[in-house]
């Protein structure tokens, strides 16, 4: 199993540009989520999904869109990038049926918006 | 402040010593989880303790949970240089169809050889 994969690893955007961060998992996990990690702020939840076709907002959803058309994929879209979105983005997945919600994280995408 | 907060923010010890990190939270939880993050990498799940458990062990890790004080501690015994990483607690406050796992800001542990 590859686990949770994220692409790209690094990205530089100009203000106003759009892009999609890709996330895929091959563990058949129902739950997938996106976090951003900023210095001194820990991890903050952006959006999450409990299954295909179901998404919900987390703590900091503004400026980001998500969709979940398949169990495996959970892309994060930045429609109009802003410097405040400079961060490291992590995708994670977990099984819901286990009731422990142990999360498996991807390696992260380091995004810089200039 | 956040639901889960680790203390101290940074800890530096010598190899072979024990390292203790604490986590405090505000609301009732279903479980509390500890994760490790090596520099530049994703988080890795270490151990989970449920709200009805008081202590749990996994190898050199010992986790305690005091729900009356809303606090948890992570003890790493006989630390190694490879234990150098950031450690995060995460509190599960899910209910019904609303899933919520909230991470603290982390403790940076440095183990000096």
Interface residues (C-beta under 8 A of the other chain):
Chain A: X4 X31 X33 X35 X40 X41 X42 X43 X44 X45 X48 X50 X56 X59 X90 X92 X96 X100 X101 X102 X103 X104 X105 X106 X107 X108
Chain B: X2 X31 X33 X35 X40 X41 X42 X43 X44 X45 X48 X88 X90 X92 X94 X97 X98 X99 X100 X101 X102 X103 X104 X105 X106
